[in-house]
Amino acid sequence: MALIQKIHHAAYRCKDALETARWYEKYLGMKLILSIAEDQVPSTKEPDPYMHIFLDAGNGNVLAFFELPTRPPMGRDPNTPAWTQHLALEVASMDDLLAAKERLEADGIEVIGPVDHALFQSIYFFDPNGHRIELACNTLRPGMLEALDAVKWEMLEEWSKTKKAPKHARWMHDGRYKEMFPLA
């Protein structure tokens, strides 16, 4: 039996809690559900004032942010590419994905995509704090997950030895999936 039931919340740092709450509500429809502020960190007892906000990410999922006004400005790991660390959020349809892209671009937010990942299509953009966000719409075809499940450990073992991309699932990005997994 699995220990973990679900992700309770994921927390990130933000530059401005009010701006962040308003941005996520405007562009992603995520409502502010809770705000907590303290002058001392409960877990470490450090004197460090903070604002901690919680946003409804749907289906019991919660996205949280900390504003830390006494700390140096936030940054990124300079050794990790900007595309690597991101938060991927699922949308219900391609229409919703494209409408979100249009809404973001209308306000001057740069959006990459849609990008076809075979299992899903995604758009990518940055929130006002510099966090990369991915919106994904499932486009899974029958048989895809089974094909990936059959090679997952073999791929991981090969990668572990060579640090070169195994080709077992190349069909995901070279377009062959359309022939291999026809729509019913």
Buried (B, 14 or more C-beta within 10 A) or exposed (E): EEEEEEEEBEBBBBBBBEBBBEBBBEBBBBEBBEEEEEEEEEEEEEEBBBBBBBBBBBEEBBBBBBBBEEEEEBEEEEEEEEEEEBBEBBBEEEEBBBEBBEBBEEEEBEBEBBEBBBBBBBBBBBBBBBBBBBBBBEBEBEEBEEBBEEBEEEBEEBEEEEEEEBEBBEBBEEEEBEEEBEEE
